[in-house]
Amino acid sequence: LSTKTLVVYDSAFGNTEKIAKAIGEAIGGDVTVLKASGAAGSLTGVSLLIVGAPTYGGRPTPPMLEFLDKIPATGLQGVKVATFDTRLTSKLVSVFGVAAKKIAASLESKGGIQMTPPEGFFVKGREGPLVGGETQRAAAWGRTIAERVQAA
Ligand SMILES: Cc1cc2nc3c(=O)[nH]c(=O)nc-3n(C[C@H](O)[C@H](O)[C@H](O)COP(=O)(O)O)c2cc1C
């Protein structure tokens, strides 16, 4: 992709990091992949922002919430965005909610334009591992976003 892309993730056990890196590689070109705790202030010139976090209690992790908080109220005007999370396969997930939808609402409220619905990638337990095939599915998801950005 020829536009400047930033992928921001949080990760305690490495699973969300693997998904974030797979998405970044799939998009290619001018892509930076950063952990949320070090990503504040890296939005300058970014035209595609992809953000993902583990789901904790139905919400994004605290470092991700902090990153989102630091984005100025109109800081994403005209920026294309897409969001993802990692989550358990358990039925409880639907009761508590998922991180990706909350991240999407935050980015959209600051002007971000959603390129695709929030997506979830599955882990087998709190520490992982990822369910088989999820990094490949993440790469395919990234390629779809790149195609949509190119066509827009
Ligand atoms: C404190 C805590 C709360 C969690 N709450 C949820 C939850 O509400 N829904 C869910 O699907 N997974 C939940 N999980 C599982 C996490 O989604 C899982 O640990 C995460 O996907 C792993 O990502 P990471 O390897 O990048 O840290 C929770 C995990 C922890 C440690």
The ligand as an SDF file (V2000), in Angstrom:
LIG
                    3D

 31 33  0  0  0  0  0  0  0  0999 V2000
   -8.0480  -10.1190   33.1910 C   0  0  0  0  0  0  0  0  0  0  0  0
   -8.4940  -10.7760   31.9140 C   0  0  0  0  0  0  0  0  0  0  0  0
   -9.7960  -10.5740   31.4620 C   0  0  0  0  0  0  0  0  0  0  0  0
  -10.2450  -11.1700   30.2820 C   0  0  0  0  0  0  0  0  0  0  0  0
  -11.5130  -10.9420   29.8460 N   0  0  0  0  0  0  0  0  0  0  0  0
  -11.9330  -11.4880   28.6580 C   0  0  0  0  0  0  0  0  0  0  0  0
  -13.2370  -11.2290   28.1520 C   0  0  0  0  0  0  0  0  0  0  0  0
  -14.0470  -10.5100   28.7310 O   0  0  0  0  0  0  0  0  0  0  0  0
  -13.5940  -11.8020   26.9660 N   0  0  0  0  0  0  0  0  0  0  0  0
  -12.7190  -12.5830   26.2640 C   0  0  0  0  0  0  0  0  0  0  0  0
  -13.0860  -13.0630   25.2100 O   0  0  0  0  0  0  0  0  0  0  0  0
  -11.4620  -12.8350   26.7100 N   0  0  0  0  0  0  0  0  0  0  0  0
  -11.0480  -12.3270   27.8860 C   0  0  0  0  0  0  0  0  0  0  0  0
   -9.7880  -12.5560   28.3380 N   0  0  0  0  0  0  0  0  0  0  0  0
   -8.8670  -13.3450   27.5080 C   0  0  0  0  0  0  0  0  0  0  0  0
   -8.0160  -12.3930   26.6860 C   0  0  0  0  0  0  0  0  0  0  0  0
   -8.7520  -11.9420   25.5730 O   0  0  0  0  0  0  0  0  0  0  0  0
   -6.7170  -13.0720   26.2530 C   0  0  0  0  0  0  0  0  0  0  0  0
   -5.9070  -13.1300   27.4060 O   0  0  0  0  0  0  0  0  0  0  0  0
   -6.0160  -12.3010   25.1500 C   0  0  0  0  0  0  0  0  0  0  0  0
   -6.6800  -12.4860   23.9220 O   0  0  0  0  0  0  0  0  0  0  0  0
   -4.5800  -12.7100   24.9700 C   0  0  0  0  0  0  0  0  0  0  0  0
   -3.9590  -11.7350   24.1900 O   0  0  0  0  0  0  0  0  0  0  0  0
   -2.4060  -11.4150   24.3700 P   0  0  0  0  0  0  0  0  0  0  0  0
   -1.6590  -12.7110   24.2250 O   0  0  0  0  0  0  0  0  0  0  0  0
   -2.0720  -10.4870   23.2610 O   0  0  0  0  0  0  0  0  0  0  0  0
   -2.1870  -10.7970   25.7020 O   0  0  0  0  0  0  0  0  0  0  0  0
   -9.3470  -11.9920   29.5260 C   0  0  0  0  0  0  0  0  0  0  0  0
   -8.0220  -12.1680   29.9860 C   0  0  0  0  0  0  0  0  0  0  0  0
   -7.5940  -11.5790   31.1580 C   0  0  0  0  0  0  0  0  0  0  0  0
   -6.1740  -11.8050   31.6110 C   0  0  0  0  0  0  0  0  0  0  0  0
  1  2  1  0
  2  3  1  0
  2 30  2  0
  3  4  2  0
  4  5  1  0
  4 28  1  0
  5  6  2  0
  6  7  1  0
  6 13  1  0
  7  8  2  0
  7  9  1  0
  9 10  1  0
 10 11  2  0
 10 12  1  0
 12 13  2  0
 13 14  1  0
 14 15  1  0
 14 28  1  0
 15 16  1  0
 16 17  1  0
 16 18  1  0
 18 19  1  0
 18 20  1  0
 20 21  1  0
 20 22  1  0
 22 23  1  0
 23 24  1  0
 24 25  2  0
 24 26  1  0
 24 27  1  0
 28 29  2  0
 29 30  1  0
 30 31  1  0
M  END
$$$$
